[in-house]
């Protein structure tokens, strides 16, 4: 995943499909469920309610 130097450069993830895609990419890179949220918020602004729904549905 891309790394940004400044918070204002982060993309917003609010759509379920986009969050699911990001989660799948992170899992393919070896991140487990406990590490997902920490990593994803480093890279994106995330709708946490939708993120939790996506992770719960995937489990």
PDB file of N, CA, C and O in Angstrom:
ATOM      1  N   UNK A   1       0.831  -1.170   0.000  1.00  0.00           N
ATOM      2  CA  UNK A   1       0.000   0.000   0.000  1.00  0.00           C
ATOM      3  C   UNK A   1       0.882   1.241   0.000  1.00  0.00           C
ATOM      4  O   UNK A   1       2.001   1.236   0.513  1.00  0.00           O
ATOM      5  N   UNK A   2       0.353   2.285  -0.581  1.00  0.00           N
ATOM      6  CA  UNK A   2       1.099   3.538  -0.636  1.00  0.00           C
ATOM      7  C   UNK A   2       1.214   4.164   0.747  1.00  0.00           C
ATOM      8  O   UNK A   2       0.329   4.014   1.590  1.00  0.00           O
ATOM      9  N   UNK A   3       2.300   4.855   0.960  1.00  0.00           N
ATOM     10  CA  UNK A   3       2.495   5.592   2.202  1.00  0.00           C
ATOM     11  C   UNK A   3       2.499   7.077   1.875  1.00  0.00           C
ATOM     12  O   UNK A   3       3.132   7.500   0.908  1.00  0.00           O
ATOM     13  N   UNK A   4       1.805   7.858   2.665  1.00  0.00           N
ATOM     14  CA  UNK A   4       1.754   9.291   2.459  1.00  0.00           C
ATOM     15  C   UNK A   4       2.507   9.996   3.576  1.00  0.00           C
ATOM     16  O   UNK A   4       2.552   9.515   4.709  1.00  0.00           O
ATOM     17  N   UNK A   5       3.089  11.124   3.251  1.00  0.00           N
ATOM     18  CA  UNK A   5       3.840  11.885   4.234  1.00  0.00           C
ATOM     19  C   UNK A   5       2.942  12.768   5.083  1.00  0.00           C
ATOM     20  O   UNK A   5       3.250  13.017   6.249  1.00  0.00           O
ATOM     21  N   UNK A   6       1.870  13.233   4.538  1.00  0.00           N
ATOM     22  CA  UNK A   6       0.977  14.150   5.238  1.00  0.00           C
ATOM     23  C   UNK A   6      -0.430  13.564   5.296  1.00  0.00           C
ATOM     24  O   UNK A   6      -0.875  12.908   4.354  1.00  0.00           O
ATOM     25  N   UNK A   7      -1.130  13.804   6.406  1.00  0.00           N
ATOM     26  CA  UNK A   7      -2.492  13.297   6.555  1.00  0.00           C
ATOM     27  C   UNK A   7      -3.445  13.835   5.497  1.00  0.00           C
ATOM     28  O   UNK A   7      -4.352  13.127   5.060  1.00  0.00           O
ATOM     29  N   UNK A   8      -3.245  15.093   5.079  1.00  0.00           N
ATOM     30  CA  UNK A   8      -4.190  15.666   4.128  1.00  0.00           C
ATOM     31  C   UNK A   8      -4.128  14.982   2.759  1.00  0.00           C
ATOM     32  O   UNK A   8      -5.002  15.208   1.921  1.00  0.00           O
ATOM     33  N   UNK A   9      -3.118  14.157   2.522  1.00  0.00           N
ATOM     34  CA  UNK A   9      -2.985  13.465   1.252  1.00  0.00           C
ATOM     35  C   UNK A   9      -3.690  12.106   1.245  1.00  0.00           C
ATOM     36  O   UNK A   9      -3.741  11.444   0.208  1.00  0.00           O
ATOM     37  N   UNK A  10      -4.227  11.690   2.378  1.00  0.00           N
ATOM     38  CA  UNK A  10      -4.875  10.384   2.459  1.00  0.00           C
ATOM     39  C   UNK A  10      -6.168  10.366   1.661  1.00  0.00           C
ATOM     40  O   UNK A  10      -6.906  11.351   1.620  1.00  0.00           O
ATOM     41  N   UNK A  11      -6.430   9.222   1.026  1.00  0.00           N
ATOM     42  CA  UNK A  11      -7.706   8.996   0.350  1.00  0.00           C
ATOM     43  C   UNK A  11      -8.751   8.627   1.381  1.00  0.00           C
ATOM     44  O   UNK A  11      -8.423   8.074   2.431  1.00  0.00           O
ATOM     45  N   UNK A  12      -9.988   8.922   1.096  1.00  0.00           N
ATOM     46  CA  UNK A  12     -11.090   8.548   1.974  1.00  0.00           C
ATOM     47  C   UNK A  12     -11.697   7.243   1.470  1.00  0.00           C
ATOM     48  O   UNK A  12     -12.001   7.098   0.286  1.00  0.00           O
ATOM     49  N   UNK A  13     -11.867   6.299   2.391  1.00  0.00           N
ATOM     50  CA  UNK A  13     -12.535   5.048   2.053  1.00  0.00           C
ATOM     51  C   UNK A  13     -13.867   5.038   2.781  1.00  0.00           C
ATOM     52  O   UNK A  13     -13.919   4.873   4.000  1.00  0.00           O
ATOM     53  N   UNK A  14     -14.937   5.214   2.031  1.00  0.00           N
ATOM     54  CA  UNK A  14     -16.270   5.208   2.624  1.00  0.00           C
ATOM     55  C   UNK A  14     -17.165   4.159   1.982  1.00  0.00           C
ATOM     56  O   UNK A  14     -18.167   3.746   2.568  1.00  0.00           O
ATOM     57  N   UNK A  15     -16.808   3.733   0.793  1.00  0.00           N
ATOM     58  CA  UNK A  15     -17.614   2.735   0.084  1.00  0.00           C
ATOM     59  C   UNK A  15     -17.201   1.333   0.506  1.00  0.00           C
ATOM     60  O   UNK A  15     -16.017   1.030   0.654  1.00  0.00           O
ATOM     61  N   UNK A  16     -18.189   0.503   0.693  1.00  0.00           N
ATOM     62  CA  UNK A  16     -17.961  -0.878   1.134  1.00  0.00           C
ATOM     63  C   UNK A  16     -16.985  -1.618   0.208  1.00  0.00           C
ATOM     64  O   UNK A  16     -16.083  -2.308   0.683  1.00  0.00           O
ATOM     65  N   UNK A  17     -17.161  -1.476  -1.093  1.00  0.00           N
ATOM     66  CA  UNK A  17     -16.303  -2.159  -2.062  1.00  0.00           C
ATOM     67  C   UNK A  17     -14.845  -1.716  -1.927  1.00  0.00           C
ATOM     68  O   UNK A  17     -13.937  -2.546  -1.975  1.00  0.00           O
ATOM     69  N   UNK A  18     -14.620  -0.418  -1.759  1.00  0.00           N
ATOM     70  CA  UNK A  18     -13.257   0.104  -1.624  1.00  0.00           C
ATOM     71  C   UNK A  18     -12.587  -0.408  -0.355  1.00  0.00           C
ATOM     72  O   UNK A  18     -11.407  -0.759  -0.364  1.00  0.00           O
ATOM     73  N   UNK A  19     -13.346  -0.447   0.733  1.00  0.00           N
ATOM     74  CA  UNK A  19     -12.799  -0.960   1.995  1.00  0.00           C
ATOM     75  C   UNK A  19     -12.486  -2.438   1.867  1.00  0.00           C
ATOM     76  O   UNK A  19     -11.436  -2.891   2.322  1.00  0.00           O
ATOM     77  N   UNK A  20     -13.381  -3.189   1.257  1.00  0.00           N
ATOM     78  CA  UNK A  20     -13.150  -4.622   1.052  1.00  0.00           C
ATOM     79  C   UNK A  20     -11.911  -4.864   0.202  1.00  0.00           C
ATOM     80  O   UNK A  20     -11.134  -5.777   0.481  1.00  0.00           O
ATOM     81  N   UNK A  21     -11.724  -4.060  -0.822  1.00  0.00           N
ATOM     82  CA  UNK A  21     -10.541  -4.181  -1.670  1.00  0.00           C
ATOM     83  C   UNK A  21      -9.269  -3.925  -0.867  1.00  0.00           C
ATOM     84  O   UNK A  21      -8.299  -4.674  -0.982  1.00  0.00           O
ATOM     85  N   UNK A  22      -9.274  -2.872  -0.059  1.00  0.00           N
ATOM     86  CA  UNK A  22      -8.101  -2.552   0.770  1.00  0.00           C
ATOM     87  C   UNK A  22      -7.819  -3.669   1.768  1.00  0.00           C
ATOM     88  O   UNK A  22      -6.662  -4.038   1.971  1.00  0.00           O
ATOM     89  N   UNK A  23      -8.854  -4.208   2.386  1.00  0.00           N
ATOM     90  CA  UNK A  23      -8.695  -5.315   3.343  1.00  0.00           C
ATOM     91  C   UNK A  23      -8.111  -6.534   2.639  1.00  0.00           C
ATOM     92  O   UNK A  23      -7.206  -7.180   3.168  1.00  0.00           O
ATOM     93  N   UNK A  24      -8.616  -6.852   1.460  1.00  0.00           N
ATOM     94  CA  UNK A  24      -8.102  -8.012   0.717  1.00  0.00           C
ATOM     95  C   UNK A  24      -6.639  -7.831   0.327  1.00  0.00           C
ATOM     96  O   UNK A  24      -5.862  -8.784   0.386  1.00  0.00           O
ATOM     97  N   UNK A  25      -6.261  -6.633  -0.066  1.00  0.00           N
ATOM     98  CA  UNK A  25      -4.865  -6.359  -0.417  1.00  0.00           C
ATOM     99  C   UNK A  25      -3.971  -6.546   0.804  1.00  0.00           C
ATOM    100  O   UNK A  25      -2.921  -7.181   0.721  1.00  0.00           O
ATOM    101  N   UNK A  26      -4.393  -5.989   1.937  1.00  0.00           N
ATOM    102  CA  UNK A  26      -3.593  -6.122   3.158  1.00  0.00           C
ATOM    103  C   UNK A  26      -3.476  -7.574   3.590  1.00  0.00           C
ATOM    104  O   UNK A  26      -2.404  -8.016   4.004  1.00  0.00           O
ATOM    105  N   UNK A  27      -4.569  -8.319   3.497  1.00  0.00           N
ATOM    106  CA  UNK A  27      -4.510  -9.739   3.866  1.00  0.00           C
ATOM    107  C   UNK A  27      -3.593 -10.515   2.933  1.00  0.00           C
ATOM    108  O   UNK A  27      -2.894 -11.429   3.371  1.00  0.00           O
ATOM    109  N   UNK A  28      -3.587 -10.160   1.651  1.00  0.00           N
ATOM    110  CA  UNK A  28      -2.708 -10.834   0.699  1.00  0.00           C
ATOM    111  C   UNK A  28      -1.240 -10.525   0.964  1.00  0.00           C
ATOM    112  O   UNK A  28      -0.358 -11.278   0.553  1.00  0.00           O
ATOM    113  N   UNK A  29      -0.980  -9.412   1.653  1.00  0.00           N
ATOM    114  CA  UNK A  29       0.388  -9.040   2.021  1.00  0.00           C
ATOM    115  C   UNK A  29       0.792  -9.611   3.373  1.00  0.00           C
ATOM    116  O   UNK A  29       1.889  -9.342   3.863  1.00  0.00           O
ATOM    117  N   UNK A  30      -0.100 -10.402   3.975  1.00  0.00           N
ATOM    118  CA  UNK A  30       0.252 -11.096   5.205  1.00  0.00           C
ATOM    119  C   UNK A  30      -0.221 -10.464   6.492  1.00  0.00           C
ATOM    120  O   UNK A  30       0.153 -10.928   7.569  1.00  0.00           O
ATOM    121  N   UNK A  31      -1.027  -9.426   6.424  1.00  0.00           N
ATOM    122  CA  UNK A  31      -1.553  -8.812   7.640  1.00  0.00           C
ATOM    123  C   UNK A  31      -2.677  -9.675   8.190  1.00  0.00           C
ATOM    124  O   UNK A  31      -3.511 -10.167   7.430  1.00  0.00           O
ATOM    125  N   UNK A  32      -2.705  -9.862   9.509  1.00  0.00           N
ATOM    126  CA  UNK A  32      -3.812 -10.597  10.093  1.00  0.00           C
ATOM    127  C   UNK A  32      -4.879  -9.615  10.565  1.00  0.00           C
ATOM    128  O   UNK A  32      -4.684  -8.402  10.494  1.00  0.00           O
ATOM    129  N   UNK A  33      -6.002 -10.137  11.045  1.00  0.00           N
ATOM    130  CA  UNK A  33      -7.146  -9.297  11.391  1.00  0.00           C
ATOM    131  C   UNK A  33      -6.814  -8.244  12.443  1.00  0.00           C
ATOM    132  O   UNK A  33      -7.354  -7.139  12.400  1.00  0.00           O
ATOM    133  N   UNK A  34      -5.939  -8.569  13.379  1.00  0.00           N
ATOM    134  CA  UNK A  34      -5.592  -7.619  14.436  1.00  0.00           C
ATOM    135  C   UNK A  34      -4.768  -6.452  13.914  1.00  0.00           C
ATOM    136  O   UNK A  34      -4.810  -5.366  14.493  1.00  0.00           O
ATOM    137  N   UNK A  35      -4.033  -6.647  12.852  1.00  0.00           N
ATOM    138  CA  UNK A  35      -3.176  -5.603  12.294  1.00  0.00           C
ATOM    139  C   UNK A  35      -3.866  -4.747  11.240  1.00  0.00           C
ATOM    140  O   UNK A  35      -3.369  -3.678  10.886  1.00  0.00           O
ATOM    141  N   UNK A  36      -5.000  -5.208  10.740  1.00  0.00           N
ATOM    142  CA  UNK A  36      -5.671  -4.524   9.630  1.00  0.00           C
ATOM    143  C   UNK A  36      -6.007  -3.074   9.940  1.00  0.00           C
ATOM    144  O   UNK A  36      -5.670  -2.182   9.162  1.00  0.00           O
ATOM    145  N   UNK A  37      -6.662  -2.827  11.058  1.00  0.00           N
ATOM    146  CA  UNK A  37      -7.117  -1.465  11.339  1.00  0.00           C
ATOM    147  C   UNK A  37      -5.944  -0.512  11.513  1.00  0.00           C
ATOM    148  O   UNK A  37      -5.992   0.623  11.040  1.00  0.00           O
ATOM    149  N   UNK A  38      -4.900  -0.962  12.182  1.00  0.00           N
ATOM    150  CA  UNK A  38      -3.738  -0.083  12.380  1.00  0.00           C
ATOM    151  C   UNK A  38      -3.093   0.288  11.053  1.00  0.00           C
ATOM    152  O   UNK A  38      -2.691   1.433  10.845  1.00  0.00           O
ATOM    153  N   UNK A  39      -2.998  -0.679  10.166  1.00  0.00           N
ATOM    154  CA  UNK A  39      -2.367  -0.421   8.874  1.00  0.00           C
ATOM    155  C   UNK A  39      -3.257   0.416   7.955  1.00  0.00           C
ATOM    156  O   UNK A  39      -2.777   1.320   7.272  1.00  0.00           O
ATOM    157  N   UNK A  40      -4.535   0.113   7.944  1.00  0.00           N
ATOM    158  CA  UNK A  40      -5.422   0.802   7.013  1.00  0.00           C
ATOM    159  C   UNK A  40      -5.593   2.276   7.386  1.00  0.00           C
ATOM    160  O   UNK A  40      -5.737   3.117   6.499  1.00  0.00           O
ATOM    161  N   UNK A  41      -5.579   2.603   8.681  1.00  0.00           N
ATOM    162  CA  UNK A  41      -5.730   4.020   9.041  1.00  0.00           C
ATOM    163  C   UNK A  41      -4.435   4.806   8.857  1.00  0.00           C
ATOM    164  O   UNK A  41      -4.457   6.036   8.871  1.00  0.00           O
ATOM    165  N   UNK A  42      -3.336   4.133   8.690  1.00  0.00           N
ATOM    166  CA  UNK A  42      -2.097   4.838   8.332  1.00  0.00           C
ATOM    167  C   UNK A  42      -2.156   5.360   6.907  1.00  0.00           C
ATOM    168  O   UNK A  42      -1.556   6.385   6.583  1.00  0.00           O
ATOM    169  N   UNK A  43      -2.880   4.652   6.067  1.00  0.00           N
ATOM    170  CA  UNK A  43      -2.898   4.952   4.648  1.00  0.00           C
ATOM    171  C   UNK A  43      -4.158   5.716   4.220  1.00  0.00           C
ATOM    172  O   UNK A  43      -4.101   6.531   3.300  1.00  0.00           O
ATOM    173  N   UNK A  44      -5.288   5.460   4.879  1.00  0.00           N
ATOM    174  CA  UNK A  44      -6.570   6.014   4.463  1.00  0.00           C
ATOM    175  C   UNK A  44      -7.323   6.629   5.634  1.00  0.00           C
ATOM    176  O   UNK A  44      -7.083   6.288   6.792  1.00  0.00           O
ATOM    177  N   UNK A  45      -8.237   7.538   5.315  1.00  0.00           N
ATOM    178  CA  UNK A  45      -9.307   7.902   6.231  1.00  0.00           C
ATOM    179  C   UNK A  45     -10.404   6.883   5.959  1.00  0.00           C
ATOM    180  O   UNK A  45     -10.828   6.723   4.814  1.00  0.00           O
ATOM    181  N   UNK A  46     -10.864   6.200   6.983  1.00  0.00           N
ATOM    182  CA  UNK A  46     -11.778   5.077   6.785  1.00  0.00           C
ATOM    183  C   UNK A  46     -13.068   5.296   7.563  1.00  0.00           C
ATOM    184  O   UNK A  46     -13.044   5.756   8.704  1.00  0.00           O
ATOM    185  N   UNK A  47     -14.184   4.968   6.944  1.00  0.00           N
ATOM    186  CA  UNK A  47     -15.465   4.911   7.644  1.00  0.00           C
ATOM    187  C   UNK A  47     -15.408   3.665   8.526  1.00  0.00           C
ATOM    188  O   UNK A  47     -15.536   2.544   8.034  1.00  0.00           O
ATOM    189  N   UNK A  48     -15.217   3.863   9.816  1.00  0.00           N
ATOM    190  CA  UNK A  48     -14.965   2.737  10.719  1.00  0.00           C
ATOM    191  C   UNK A  48     -16.164   1.816  10.879  1.00  0.00           C
ATOM    192  O   UNK A  48     -15.988   0.613  11.070  1.00  0.00           O
ATOM    193  N   UNK A  49     -17.375   2.349  10.808  1.00  0.00           N
ATOM    194  CA  UNK A  49     -18.554   1.493  10.895  1.00  0.00           C
ATOM    195  C   UNK A  49     -18.598   0.519   9.721  1.00  0.00           C
ATOM    196  O   UNK A  49     -18.842  -0.674   9.900  1.00  0.00           O
ATOM    197  N   UNK A  50     -18.361   1.034   8.536  1.00  0.00           N
ATOM    198  CA  UNK A  50     -18.341   0.174   7.352  1.00  0.00           C
ATOM    199  C   UNK A  50     -17.170  -0.785   7.403  1.00  0.00           C
ATOM    200  O   UNK A  50     -17.310  -1.948   7.024  1.00  0.00           O
ATOM    201  N   UNK A  51     -16.023  -0.325   7.861  1.00  0.00           N
ATOM    202  CA  UNK A  51     -14.859  -1.203   8.008  1.00  0.00           C
ATOM    203  C   UNK A  51     -15.180  -2.375   8.919  1.00  0.00           C
ATOM    204  O   UNK A  51     -14.869  -3.521   8.594  1.00  0.00           O
ATOM    205  N   UNK A  52     -15.804  -2.093  10.063  1.00  0.00           N
ATOM    206  CA  UNK A  52     -16.155  -3.161  10.994  1.00  0.00           C
ATOM    207  C   UNK A  52     -17.158  -4.140  10.391  1.00  0.00           C
ATOM    208  O   UNK A  52     -17.063  -5.345  10.625  1.00  0.00           O
ATOM    209  N   UNK A  53     -18.111  -3.636   9.621  1.00  0.00           N
ATOM    210  CA  UNK A  53     -19.079  -4.502   8.945  1.00  0.00           C
ATOM    211  C   UNK A  53     -18.382  -5.416   7.943  1.00  0.00           C
ATOM    212  O   UNK A  53     -18.683  -6.607   7.868  1.00  0.00           O
ATOM    213  N   UNK A  54     -17.453  -4.858   7.176  1.00  0.00           N
ATOM    214  CA  UNK A  54     -16.735  -5.631   6.160  1.00  0.00           C
ATOM    215  C   UNK A  54     -15.881  -6.716   6.809  1.00  0.00           C
ATOM    216  O   UNK A  54     -15.879  -7.860   6.354  1.00  0.00           O
ATOM    217  N   UNK A  55     -15.168  -6.368   7.852  1.00  0.00           N
ATOM    218  CA  UNK A  55     -14.290  -7.339   8.531  1.00  0.00           C
ATOM    219  C   UNK A  55     -15.129  -8.429   9.198  1.00  0.00           C
ATOM    220  O   UNK A  55     -14.760  -9.603   9.163  1.00  0.00           O
ATOM    221  N   UNK A  56     -16.252  -8.048   9.803  1.00  0.00           N
ATOM    222  CA  UNK A  56     -17.129  -9.028  10.454  1.00  0.00           C
ATOM    223  C   UNK A  56     -17.734  -9.991   9.431  1.00  0.00           C
ATOM    224  O   UNK A  56     -17.841 -11.190   9.687  1.00  0.00           O
ATOM    225  N   UNK A  57     -18.122  -9.466   8.292  1.00  0.00           N
ATOM    226  CA  UNK A  57     -18.705 -10.318   7.243  1.00  0.00           C
ATOM    227  C   UNK A  57     -17.671 -11.253   6.645  1.00  0.00           C
ATOM    228  O   UNK A  57     -18.003 -12.365   6.233  1.00  0.00           O
ATOM    229  N   UNK A  58     -16.429 -10.817   6.595  1.00  0.00           N
ATOM    230  CA  UNK A  58     -15.356 -11.644   6.012  1.00  0.00           C
ATOM    231  C   UNK A  58     -14.910 -12.742   6.959  1.00  0.00           C
ATOM    232  O   UNK A  58     -14.341 -13.742   6.522  1.00  0.00           O
ATOM    233  N   UNK A  59     -15.159 -12.571   8.245  1.00  0.00           N
ATOM    234  CA  UNK A  59     -14.689 -13.557   9.233  1.00  0.00           C
ATOM    235  C   UNK A  59     -15.531 -14.800   9.282  1.00  0.00           C
ATOM    236  O   UNK A  59     -15.249 -15.707  10.066  1.00  0.00           O
TER     237      UNK A  59
END
